[in-house]
Amino acid sequence: MFAPLRETLLTQDDHYMHLADLTSYFEAQEKLSLLYADPQAWARKAILNVTSSGKFSSDRAIAEYASDIWKVEPCPVEYLQDLR
């Protein structure tokens, strides 16, 4: 079923470079499998990932774009001030 896809990737131009990091993908998958086999270590990693996800929030990203790229100041909205 996947033969045409395999042949395309191996014999024609791999324009999107699907195979370029295949080795590192397999290495990462192996590490993931070993980690998942240890429920305590997996839970620890999961909790740490969730607790550090705030730095990736869209609010933070938009605020950084506004100040660093667009050079604009926040515009307070009155009804939001009342909620604090």
MOTA-V867213 format. One record per residue. N is the residue number from 1. RES is the residue in one small letter. PSI is psi as a letter, one per 40 degrees, with the letter a starting at -180 (999 if undefined). Layout:
n->[N/N]
res->[RES/RES]
psi->[PSI/PSI]
This chain:
n->[1/2/3/4/5/6/7/8/9/10/11/12/13/14/15/16/17/18/19/20/21/22/23/24/25/26/27/28/29/30/31/32/33/34/35/36/37/38/39/40/41/42/43/44/45/46/47/48/49/50/51/52/53/54/55/56/57/58/59/60/61/62/63/64/65/66/67/68/69/70/71/72/73/74/75/76/77/78/79/80/81/82/83/84]
res->[m/f/a/p/l/r/e/t/l/l/t/q/d/d/h/y/m/h/l/a/d/l/t/s/y/f/e/a/q/e/k/l/s/l/l/y/a/d/p/q/a/w/a/r/k/a/i/l/n/v/t/s/s/g/k/f/s/s/d/r/a/i/a/e/y/a/s/d/i/w/k/v/e/p/c/p/v/e/y/l/q/d/l/r]
psi->[d/e/d/d/d/d/d/d/d/d/e/a/h/g/d/e/f/d/e/d/f/d/d/d/d/d/d/d/d/d/d/d/d/d/d/d/e/g/d/d/d/d/d/d/d/d/d/d/d/d/d/e/e/d/e/e/i/d/d/d/d/d/d/d/d/d/d/d/d/e/f/i/i/i/h/i/h/d/d/d/d/d/e/999]
